[in-house]
């Protein structure tokens, strides 16, 4: 799944819907960011509430993963 970011937008959406496990949502920089676990990787879906549009879907930024959980997940690899 390392090639997830190279997928077209539509394929990313289908992959998340069919195989993703929703974990949590955070608010960051005026966006809502959903975190999904997907076949060994973490994926973030960036949603802008004012425009009601998905801005970006990409492999999660490892430096932001701690924001999703009060549990120490520093050992988790993205």
Backbone as CSV, one residue per row, in Angstrom:
resi,resn,N_x,N_y,N_z,CA_x,CA_y,CA_z,C_x,C_y,C_z
1,UNK,0.819,-1.205,0.000,0.000,0.000,0.000,0.857,1.260,0.000
2,UNK,2.173,1.115,-0.110,3.037,2.300,-0.122,2.717,3.218,-1.287
3,UNK,2.089,2.672,-2.338,1.768,3.454,-3.520,0.411,4.151,-3.407
4,UNK,-0.170,4.174,-2.211,-1.493,4.771,-2.019,-1.542,6.209,-2.506
5,UNK,-0.551,7.003,-2.181,-0.560,8.417,-2.565,-0.526,8.606,-4.079
6,UNK,-0.060,7.595,-4.817,0.004,7.694,-6.277,-1.335,7.360,-6.947
7,UNK,-2.277,6.801,-6.189,-3.574,6.442,-6.759,-4.371,7.683,-7.151
8,UNK,-5.201,7.574,-8.187,-6.118,8.679,-8.495,-7.105,8.869,-7.348
9,UNK,-7.642,10.070,-7.231,-8.551,10.426,-6.139,-9.687,9.413,-5.992
10,UNK,-10.335,9.076,-7.089,-11.477,8.159,-7.044,-11.081,6.795,-6.486
11,UNK,-9.895,6.308,-6.856,-9.412,5.018,-6.351,-9.110,5.084,-4.860
12,UNK,-8.618,6.234,-4.396,-8.379,6.405,-2.965,-9.690,6.305,-2.197
13,UNK,-10.725,6.970,-2.703,-12.034,6.951,-2.042,-12.579,5.530,-1.991
14,UNK,-12.543,4.831,-3.109,-13.049,3.452,-3.168,-12.271,2.553,-2.218
15,UNK,-10.957,2.696,-2.193,-10.115,1.877,-1.321,-10.455,2.106,0.144
16,UNK,-10.650,3.362,0.533,-11.014,3.671,1.922,-12.392,3.098,2.259
17,UNK,-13.352,3.282,1.360,-14.708,2.783,1.615,-14.720,1.263,1.748
18,UNK,-14.007,0.580,0.872,-14.046,-0.886,0.852,-13.146,-1.539,1.896
19,UNK,-12.030,-0.904,2.236,-11.033,-1.564,3.082,-10.603,-0.787,4.319
20,UNK,-10.957,0.476,4.407,-10.493,1.303,5.512,-11.287,1.086,6.788
21,UNK,-10.592,1.217,7.889,-11.220,1.157,9.210,-11.100,2.554,9.817
22,UNK,-12.249,3.205,10.009,-12.251,4.548,10.592,-11.771,4.468,12.037
23,UNK,-10.856,5.376,12.405,-10.305,5.389,13.763,-10.735,6.607,14.571
24,UNK,-10.625,7.804,13.976,-10.912,9.011,14.753,-10.934,10.227,13.827
25,UNK,-11.434,11.330,14.351,-11.421,12.616,13.646,-10.832,13.668,14.566
26,UNK,-10.004,14.539,13.994,-9.490,15.692,14.729,-9.796,16.958,13.927
27,UNK,-9.754,18.082,14.611,-9.869,19.376,13.969,-8.472,19.987,13.938
28,UNK,-8.032,20.414,12.749,-6.673,20.937,12.595,-6.673,21.935,11.438
29,UNK,-6.190,23.141,11.671,-6.104,24.181,10.630,-7.436,24.389,9.901
30,UNK,-8.516,24.541,10.656,-9.855,24.787,10.106,-10.377,23.659,9.231
31,UNK,-9.839,22.470,9.414,-10.297,21.304,8.680,-10.611,20.181,9.661
32,UNK,-11.439,19.261,9.230,-11.635,18.019,9.959,-10.796,16.972,9.247
33,UNK,-10.045,16.210,10.018,-9.188,15.189,9.428,-9.586,13.844,10.011
34,UNK,-10.054,12.956,9.125,-10.412,11.603,9.529,-9.193,10.708,9.365
35,UNK,-8.967,9.852,10.343,-7.868,8.888,10.279,-8.443,7.503,10.049
36,UNK,-7.890,6.807,9.069,-8.280,5.441,8.738,-7.069,4.531,8.793
37,UNK,-7.287,3.282,9.191,-6.257,2.254,9.076,-6.595,1.465,7.829
38,UNK,-5.580,1.261,6.989,-5.813,0.642,5.691,-4.645,-0.265,5.336
39,UNK,-4.834,-1.557,5.517,-3.831,-2.544,5.100,-2.413,-2.177,5.560
40,UNK,-2.264,-1.882,6.823,-0.941,-1.624,7.378,-0.464,-0.186,7.320
41,UNK,-1.261,0.703,6.779,-0.887,2.125,6.759,-2.014,2.941,7.378
42,UNK,-1.703,4.171,7.724,-2.701,5.115,8.209,-2.914,6.166,7.128
43,UNK,-4.183,6.477,6.881,-4.545,7.420,5.829,-5.375,8.537,6.450
44,UNK,-5.084,9.769,6.015,-5.849,10.926,6.480,-6.702,11.464,5.338
45,UNK,-7.943,11.784,5.686,-8.872,12.408,4.754,-9.173,13.799,5.301
46,UNK,-8.792,14.824,4.560,-8.945,16.211,4.978,-10.245,16.767,4.406
47,UNK,-11.116,17.228,5.290,-12.424,17.732,4.902,-12.571,19.164,5.393
48,UNK,-12.991,20.063,4.509,-13.188,21.458,4.885,-14.687,21.692,5.091
49,UNK,-15.124,21.889,6.344,-16.548,22.014,6.634,-17.248,23.192,5.949
50,UNK,-16.552,24.305,5.778,-17.202,25.479,5.169,-17.504,25.261,3.693
51,UNK,-16.631,24.569,2.996,-16.863,24.304,1.574,-17.545,22.958,1.355
52,UNK,-17.604,22.131,2.395,-18.195,20.785,2.321,-17.504,19.925,1.267
53,UNK,-16.165,20.065,1.188,-15.403,19.307,0.200,-14.200,18.624,0.848
54,UNK,-13.867,17.472,0.300,-12.640,16.793,0.690,-11.491,17.518,0.004
55,UNK,-10.519,17.955,0.787,-9.387,18.709,0.254,-8.239,17.806,-0.189
56,UNK,-8.065,16.701,0.555,-6.901,15.851,0.291,-7.114,14.502,0.957
57,UNK,-6.567,13.459,0.341,-6.510,12.130,0.940,-5.079,11.652,0.742
58,UNK,-4.399,11.335,1.850,-2.999,10.918,1.727,-2.578,10.062,2.912
59,UNK,-1.437,9.411,2.746,-0.861,8.653,3.848,-0.636,9.628,5.004
60,UNK,-0.963,9.185,6.196,-0.917,10.054,7.378,0.485,10.555,7.671
61,UNK,0.522,11.768,8.143,1.761,12.390,8.605,2.067,11.812,9.987
62,UNK,3.154,11.075,10.098,3.507,10.392,11.353,3.666,11.370,12.516
63,UNK,4.039,12.608,12.226,4.232,13.582,13.306,2.907,14.072,13.875
64,UNK,1.793,13.747,13.221,0.489,14.192,13.675,-0.316,13.056,14.316
65,UNK,0.133,11.814,14.213,-0.647,10.671,14.704,-0.992,10.771,16.182
66,UNK,-0.108,11.337,16.975,-0.381,11.434,18.414,-1.616,12.285,18.727
67,UNK,-2.016,13.148,17.811,-3.180,13.998,18.034,-4.495,13.208,18.018
68,UNK,-4.480,12.026,17.444,-5.687,11.227,17.323,-6.008,10.406,18.563
69,UNK,-5.061,10.265,19.460,-5.281,9.370,20.589,-4.554,9.860,21.832
70,UNK,-5.207,9.742,22.982,-4.520,10.071,24.229,-3.538,8.973,24.627
71,UNK,-3.581,7.850,23.930,-2.681,6.730,24.210,-1.367,6.969,23.496
72,UNK,-0.261,6.584,24.105,1.045,6.733,23.482,1.164,5.773,22.310
73,UNK,1.199,6.332,21.100,1.360,5.510,19.894,2.662,5.865,19.189
74,UNK,3.650,6.280,19.955,4.902,6.703,19.361,5.661,5.566,18.679
75,UNK,5.328,4.326,19.029,5.984,3.182,18.415,5.342,2.766,17.090
76,UNK,4.221,3.383,16.733,3.496,3.019,15.524,4.198,3.620,14.315
77,UNK,4.365,2.815,13.308,4.961,3.308,12.058,3.864,3.649,11.080
78,UNK,4.043,4.694,10.325,3.014,5.082,9.339,3.238,4.363,8.039
